[in-house]
Amino acid sequence: MSEGGDRTTGEQRADARRNRARVLSAAEESFAVGGLAVPLSEVARRAGVGPGTVYRHFASKEALFEAVVSDRIARLVDDTCALAVGEEPGTAFFAAFDMIVRQVAVNKALCDALTAGSGRVMTVAPHLGERFRAALAALLDAAQRAGAVRADVTVDDVQRLVHGCVRMELEGPTGRPTAIVCDGLRPTASDRLTGLPAVTEHPVDARNETRSLASVGSRHGATAPRCAECGGPIVTARTGRPARFCGAACRQKAHRRRARNTDRPPRTG
């Protein structure tokens, strides 16, 4: 190949790299605002390229989304690990918790990837999901050994709390939900006495949900009202009239029995 041909090929490759970088930059901005709902045409417009250029580098919008989110999660993991260096363990843990919530809450792409139960972070980049979990686990372990976080909290608890805080931050006053949750993670004398409920492997069966919720109240010293039909516990509501039955089945059974008694002719003699 001639020298001129080599130069042309090199320039084409450089242009392709620049276009790819422009597409990624535009996609990060677009997805941060609109998440996966952003059309590729909008990404192309922001990048100053045609849709065909976008498709030459990324086969689909999902592929582009995954590339953007993978890069963003990698930076988030690096920032989380950096906090563990040179900081007191408790300070590092709570700073990381707050940073993760704030960064995810303002980035729709990260919200889509890390919340809503989608598990997308593991689909996008399993190794990043594992690094993210490992970074949280290391910070949590150090903070617990330093006595800054209650000892019965697990890394799974922390991940769920992060997801919950992100949702609350999107709906309420910024910073307040996270501050309340972080305060609950700090050890107190009562934590050492009672501890958290044991972690179960299976979710509560819907048929036993009423009974399980009622048993929570009894553990805390409250006497749960009983169903007038079957005698089972009733979960009380904060508003409205007190319930007499534990569910619709008992309510209908009692209604049918009253109807039979009403229709029965009076006994004579």
N, C-alpha and C positions, 0 to 999 in steps of 0.2 A: 504494500500500500504506500502511495506517495506521501510526502511530507504534508502536502496540502490536505490530503484525505484524512491523515491522522489529526491534523488541527481541527478539521470540521467535525470529526467524530468526538474529539475531546470537548469542543464547544457545545455539541448537542448533549453530551452527558452532563456538563455543567449546568446547561439550561434545564435539563430534566431534574437535577438535584434542587435547583433553585425553585422550580415550580412545585416540586413535592413539599419543600419546606414552606412555601407560601400557602399551599393547600392545608397543611397541618396547622399552621398558625391561624388561618381563617377558621378552620374547623374547631379549634380549641375555643376561640372567641364565640363562635355560633353555638356550639353545644353547651358552653357554660351558661348561656342565657336560655336556650330552648330545649336542651337535652336531645334525645334521639328523634324528637318530632321535627327538628329542623330539616328542610329539604336540601338535597345536594345542590340544587340550583342556587340556593342562598349562599352556600359555602363557596361555590365557584364565583359568584358575584363578588363576595368579600375578597377572594384571592386574586381577582382580576384575571381569571383564566376562563376558558370554556368548559362546559360539563364534560366534554370528551377528555380533556386533560386530567380531570379528577378521576374519571373511570380508568384511565391508563395506569394510574398509580394505585388505585383502590377499587377492587372489583364491585363493591357495594357500599352503601351508606353504613351498614353494620361494621364492615371491615375498617372503614375510616374511623368510626366511633370507637372501636376497640383499640386502634392505634393511639388515638388521642387519650383515651382513658388510661391505657397502660402507662403511657408517659407521665400522666398526671399523678397516678397512684405511686409510681416509682419515686417521684419527687416528694410526695407526701410521706412515704416510708423513710426516705433519706432525712427529711426534716424531723421525723419522729425519733429516729436513731440519734440524730445530732443533739437532741435535748438531753440524752442520757450522759453526755460528755460534759463534765465540769459543773453539773448541777446537783444539788442535794436531791436524793431519790424521790422524796415526796413532792418537792417543787417540780421536778422533771415530769413525774407522772401526771400531775394535775395540769401542768402547762401543755403537755401533749394532748390530753383529753380535750382541753378547751380549744387548742389549735385545730385538731381534727374536726371537731364539730363546726367551728367557724368556717373552715375552708370548704367542707362538704356542703354546708348550708347555703353558701353563696355560689355554688357551682352546680348547675342542673345536671351536667354530665356525671359528676361524682355522685350526686343524689341518686340518679337512675342506676348507677353501677353498684352503690354500696348500701342502698336502702330498699324499702318496699318489698323485702323478702325475695328479690329476684335472684340473688346469688350470682349476679352477673360478673362480679369481680373474679370469681373462680373460673368462669367461662372465658372471660377476657384474657386473663393471665394467671393461671394457677400458681406459678412461682411467686408472683407479686402478692397474691392473697395469703400465701404461706409466710412471706416476709413481713407483711403487714401484721399478721397475727403474732409472729415471733417477736416483733418489735414491741407490741403492746404487752406481751407476756413478760418480756425482760424488764420493762419499766414497772409493771405491776409487782413482780417478784421483789425487785429492789425496794420499792416503796413499802411493801408489806414487811420485809425484814427490818426496815428502818422504823416500823411502827407508825407509818403515816397513812396507811390504808388498812381497813379491817381485814383480818386474816382469812375470813370465809368467803371472800369475793374471788370469782374465777375470771379467767380471760374471756370466757363466753359471756359472763355477766357484763363485762366491760364493753364488749362489742355490741351487745343488745342495748346497753345504756347509751352508747354513742348514737346508734340508729334512732332511738327514742328522742334523744336531745335534739338531733337534727330536725325531726318532725316538729317538735315543740318550738324550736327556734324559728321555724318558718311560719308558725301560726301566732306566736305571742311576742312579748317584749324580748328583744335580743339580749342574751347573756343571763337572764334571770333563771330559766329552766336549768341551764347547765350549772349555774352556781348552786342551785338547790340540790341537784343530783350529786355534785362533787362533795357537798357538805355531808350527804348521806353515806358517802364512801369512807369518810373519816371514822376512825374507831372511837367508840364511847364506852363508858362503863356498862351500859345496858346491852351493848353488842356482845361484850364478853360473857354476859350472863345468859342471853337467849340465843344468839346466833341466828343464822338464816335457815329457813326451811330446807330440808334435804332436796337435792336435785333429783327429779324423776326422769326416767328414760322415755316414758310415753306421755303424750298429752292427756289431759283430763277428758274422759269420755263424756260426750254431750248429755247422755242420759243420767250421768251421775253429777253433772255440774251443779245442780241446785243443792244436792246434799253436801258436796264438797265445799261450796261457798258457805253454807250454813255452819259447817264444822269449823271454819276459820273463826267465825264469831264466837263459838263456844270455847275455842282455845284461848281467846282473849277475855274470857270471863263473862261474855254476854249470853243470855238465855234466848235461844232461837224460838220463835213462835212455832206451833205445831199445826199441821193441816187438819181441818175439821173432819175430813173424810178418811184419810189413811193414817193420820198421826205423824206423818213425816215432817221434817223441818221445813220452814218457809224462809226464803231470803227476803228480808224486808226492804222496801223501797224508801228513799228519803222523803218522797213527796206522795200525796194522795192518801186514800184510806188504807188502813192496814189490810193485807190480804188474808182471806180465810182458808184458801186452798193453795196447795203447792204447785198446781198447774192446771191446764185446761181439762185434762182427763178426769181429775177428781172433781172439778167444778161441774162438768157435765154429768158425772155419776150422781152427784148430790142433787142436781136439778131433776134428773129422771126419777130419783126416789121420791122427791117432793111431789112430782107430778102424779106418780102412782098413788101416793097417799091421798092426794086431793081428789082423784077420780074414784077412789074406792067408796062404795055405798056405806053409810053408817050401819054399824051392827045393831040389831034389835033383839029384844028379849034377853 
